[in-house]
Amino acid sequence: MDTELIGRAQHGDEEAFASLAVAVGDRLHAVAHRILRDTDLAEDATQLALLAIWRDLPRLRDPARFDAWSYRLLVRACYAEGRRTRRWTPNVRLLPADEPEMAEGLSSVVDRDQLERGFRRLSIDHRAVVVLHHYLDLPLEEVADVVGVPIGTVRSRLHHAMRGLRAALEADARPAAQEVAR
Amino acid sequence: MSTDRDVTHIVRSWLEEGVTALPDRVLDSVLDQLPATPQRRAWWPARRLGEMNTPLRIAVAAVAVVAVAAIGINILLMNGGVGGPPSTPLPTATAAPTATAAPTPSPTLAPRLPTGQIPPGTYRHLFVTYTLPAGWGTPDSSGTTIFKGPATTPPSDMALDLWQNVATVYSDPCHWQTTAVHIGPTVDNLIAALVATKRGSTAPPVDVTIDGFQGKEIDLMVPLNVKFKGSSKATLCDGAQYKSMTDAGGGDRYNQAPGQHDLLDILDVNGQTWAIDRVFYPATTAADRAELQAIVDSIKITP
């Protein structure tokens, strides 16, 4: 991230912050959407996070830490949004025609649907760790810094989350198979 | 049966799908709100006075004394000196405004809080309008805190801080890195979380009403035996900080010293949980406490 731009925004330069927001907005929104699994909530969380970044930017001591710091504020905004509304979208299976191109590694529409439902069963604490590590590729030490918990807790959450997703993939597959058999 | 590696691969592929672009309308909305969203400066920079060595502290205090003396002499000269013409009276609710009077317009037209030392008068500050006597200041107009005196060092200084939607309370503020509690959105949620902290309250919470908005009041005190920093790592707080809460925007409340009080009035303002925090020490005088109370009594909530 451009530390000169961050420095100007820290001193109240709205134009510099606008450039900063354009540079990081998509990335923050993508993360929020993956944690919250809801477009409206993700937009609200991203907006909340960007305003928090603007408001607290003067308190950021080391501009080089901007990325991790901004993820920290975003995850907090996700907590706030998740807690505030709890207006999760219903567990409706997507129609194949509505779905994007199948990504490599996703064996079927069923996998995607199972993952969606399994992921929604996780708490936001657990979702955040999965997204930060497996989507942003942050090392576990950095994930711990972002979510503000010890690395042992991050490992535990990640283990629990992945076990839950694996169980969702396997357990949800069983009724489907039985249904086909009938 | 999938292997762990298969599951990881599937999850990573699944996460790659989906929304990435932030809609322009969201970005536009953020940028539109910037002029009305004050930036927070690192609050209470004077707190570092407590961390300075003694000679440096004396030097800083000497500079402050000289500055105050210079301002005082300047005021005396402007008013004709000691024994000269009487100074311009401070504005009151009934006094006619004069050219040198500090602004005291009606609450709806109150000016925003100025920077530095604040002339007595009525001001807008975040979600409140309040009337301040002489002697109060703020590091900058965008801060959340006002304080009495040239610094906010223990044992007798005091401050007033404003909080919007506290999102996290630390059940052990000394060991905040491992004790974060994410709390619900109501006044009762926040009160329950604060009562349950290791810091504890000095008395049971009581009902309070400020400018027609109802809520609860709770007095929290940093235990006198807590050690923020020192030579023995085993007894230190995490990061040598005592952190009691964090708001939804990521603003942290770090306490400054053992014995420090946070007398919190936590209000339900149209479904938002807003808090007015009176900060003082056991040695803060009764007169100063009364002054703090008078400021709170003057508060008009402006959602």
Interface residues (C-beta under 8 A of the other chain):
Chain A: Q10 G12 E14 F17 A18 A21 V22 G25 D26 L28 H29 A30 H33 R34 T39 A42 E43 T46 Q47 L48 L50 L51 A52 W54 R55 D56 L57 P58 R59 R72 L73 R76 A77 Y79 A80 R83 R84 P100 A103 E104 G105 L106 S107 D111 R112 L115 V130 V131 H134 Y135 G148 V149 P150 T153 M162 L165 R166 L169 E170
Chain B: M1 S2 D4 V7 T8 H9 I10 V11 R12 S13 W14 L15 E16 E17 G18 V19 T20 A21 L22 P23 V26 L27 S29 V30 L31 Q33 L34 P35 T37 P38 Q39 R40 R41 A42 N165 A167 T168 Q177 T178 A180 H182 G184 P185 T246 A248 G249 G250 G251
